[in-house]
Amino acid sequence: MLESPMMERTTETEITFAHPFVLGSLMVPLEAGTYRLIIDEEEIEGLSFSAFRRTNTQLEIPAIATRVGTRQRLRVSPQELEAAQAKDASANNRPR
């Protein structure tokens, strides 16, 4: 019996930070701006419907608008990224 190959997919989206933010894997804050987010997923086999699980999340640095010769992809946890986005959003809601 032949096994069907596991289906994988990659999705690219953009996320925007209004303020500089920090990720645990970096020693310096990243600037405010729009960043490319790359998410790899694999299909969960054996279900009666199509479903995927995330296998890798990468943030491309620096921000898209920054003119540089090279870009890097930084592996990040989805939870850390969500926390950074929540902190950025709460900074927008602070009274001035």
N, C-alpha and C positions, 0 to 999 in steps of 0.2 A: 504494500500500500504506500503510495506516495504522499508525503506531507506537503500541503500547500505552503508556499513561503509566507512568512509573517509580513503583513503590510505595514509599511512605515510611512509617515508623512512629516513634512516640515512646514511650519507656518511662520511667516514673518509679519509682525505688526509694529506699530510705533507707540511708545509711551512718552508722556511729557511731564517733566518736573518743573514747577514754577520757582523752586528754590534749590540751592545746592543741597546735595544729599550724600549720605555716607553708606557704604556697604562694608560688611565685616571683612571681606577679602582684600580691601584696599586700605592703604594708609592715609590717603588724602581724599577729601570730599570731591565728588564729581560736580561739574557745573550744572546750573539749571539749563534745561533745553529738552529737545525731543531726541529720543534714542530708539534705535532699532532693536527689537526683541525677537529672538529666534527660538522657537519651541519645537522640539522633536518629540514625536509620539509614535507608539506602536499599537497595532490593533490587538484587542483582547480576544483571543480565540475561544471558540466553544459556546458563544452566546447566540441567541436567536435574532439578535440585532447587532448593528455595527457600533462598537464602542472602542475608545482609545485611551491609553494611559500615557502620561507624560514621562519621558525618559531623560530629557535634558532641557535646560533653559539657559540661554546665553544672552547677555546684554552686549551690544556692540558699542565700544567706546573709542573716541570721545563722541559727543553729541553730533547728530547728523549735520548741523549747520557749521560745525567746526571744520576748517580747511586744514587737512593734514595729509601727509603722504601715505601713512599706514594707519590701519584701524585694527583693533584687537577685539576678540570676543572673550568676554569674561563669564565664566560659568557661575550662575547665581541660583540660590534656592528660591522657589516661588514664594515661600513664606517670607523670606527676607525682603524680596521685592515688593510684596504686598504691604509689608510694614513700612517700608520707605515711602510708598505711595500714600498710605494713610497719614503718615507724619507730614508729608508735603501738603496734603489736602487740609489737615487741621491747621497748618500754618497760614493758609489762605483765609481761614475763618476767625483768626484772632483779631480782637479789636485793636485799632491803632490809636 
